[in-house]
Amino acid sequence: MSKQVSFKNRDRFIQIGIAIATLRKLRGFSQEKLAEKAGISRSLVSAIEAPGIANCFSMEVFFDIADALDVDPADLIRASVFPDAIIGKKDR
């Protein structure tokens, strides 16, 4: 996690962290249980889920977390990001 997240990707990392935290809670896992199932440290899970803070982590960690949560990685990304087409729509 030593690499800094670029400004362009900051919100993406934050949204993925929120999606991970939400699904973890829905699965009834503590951060410690998710860390154990994913083969990572609890402090890394905490850093990824930290609200409003973008922490860089590897694709390998992302895949391990998705597997531990029993979710397709693509679904985890889709759950965390609103497409620009949705965000750009205005009320009529």
C-alpha positions as CSV (number, residue, x, y, z in Angstrom):
1,M,0.0,0.0,0.0
2,S,3.0,2.3,-0.4
3,K,1.8,3.6,-3.8
4,Q,-0.3,6.7,-3.7
5,V,-3.7,6.7,-5.3
6,S,-3.9,9.2,-8.2
7,F,-6.6,11.9,-7.9
8,K,-8.3,10.4,-10.9
9,N,-8.8,7.0,-9.1
10,R,-9.4,8.3,-5.6
11,D,-13.2,8.0,-5.6
12,R,-13.0,4.6,-7.2
13,F,-10.9,3.1,-4.4
14,I,-13.1,4.7,-1.8
15,Q,-16.3,3.3,-3.5
16,I,-14.7,-0.2,-3.7
17,G,-13.8,0.0,0.0
18,I,-17.4,0.9,0.8
19,A,-18.7,-2.0,-1.3
20,I,-16.4,-4.4,0.4
21,A,-17.4,-3.2,3.8
22,T,-21.1,-3.4,3.0
23,L,-20.9,-6.9,1.6
24,R,-18.7,-8.0,4.5
25,K,-21.4,-6.8,6.9
26,L,-24.2,-8.4,4.9
27,R,-22.2,-11.7,5.0
28,G,-21.9,-11.4,8.8
29,F,-18.1,-11.2,8.8
30,S,-16.0,-9.2,11.1
31,Q,-12.9,-7.5,9.5
32,E,-10.9,-10.2,11.2
33,K,-12.9,-13.0,9.7
34,L,-12.7,-11.5,6.2
35,A,-9.0,-11.0,6.6
36,E,-8.6,-14.7,7.6
37,K,-10.7,-16.0,4.7
38,A,-8.8,-13.7,2.2
39,G,-5.3,-14.5,3.6
40,I,-4.5,-10.8,4.4
41,S,-4.1,-8.8,7.6
42,R,-7.0,-7.3,9.5
43,S,-5.2,-3.9,9.3
44,L,-5.3,-4.1,5.5
45,V,-9.0,-4.8,5.5
46,S,-9.4,-1.8,7.8
47,A,-7.3,0.4,5.6
48,I,-9.3,-0.6,2.5
49,E,-12.6,0.0,4.2
50,A,-11.6,3.3,5.8
51,P,-14.4,5.8,5.1
52,G,-13.3,8.7,2.9
53,I,-9.7,7.5,2.6
54,A,-8.3,6.0,-0.7
55,N,-5.8,3.3,0.0
56,C,-4.1,1.6,-2.9
57,F,-4.1,-2.2,-2.9
58,S,-3.2,-4.9,-5.4
59,M,-5.5,-6.8,-7.8
60,E,-4.4,-10.0,-6.1
61,V,-5.7,-8.6,-2.8
62,F,-8.9,-7.5,-4.5
63,F,-9.4,-11.0,-6.0
64,D,-8.7,-12.7,-2.7
65,I,-11.3,-10.4,-1.0
66,A,-13.9,-11.1,-3.7
67,D,-13.3,-14.9,-3.3
68,A,-13.6,-14.6,0.5
69,L,-16.9,-12.7,0.1
70,D,-18.1,-15.3,-2.5
71,V,-18.7,-12.7,-5.2
72,D,-17.5,-12.3,-8.7
73,P,-14.9,-9.5,-8.8
74,A,-16.8,-7.8,-11.6
75,D,-19.9,-7.7,-9.6
76,L,-18.0,-6.1,-6.7
77,I,-16.8,-3.4,-9.0
78,R,-20.3,-2.9,-10.5
79,A,-21.7,-2.6,-7.0
80,S,-19.2,0.1,-6.2
81,V,-19.4,2.5,-9.2
82,F,-22.2,4.3,-10.8
83,P,-21.7,4.6,-14.6
84,D,-21.2,8.1,-15.8
85,A,-24.4,7.8,-17.8
86,I,-26.3,7.4,-14.6
87,I,-24.5,10.2,-12.8
88,G,-24.9,12.6,-15.7
89,K,-28.7,12.3,-15.9
90,K,-30.7,15.3,-14.8
91,D,-34.2,15.4,-13.4
92,R,-36.7,16.3,-16.1
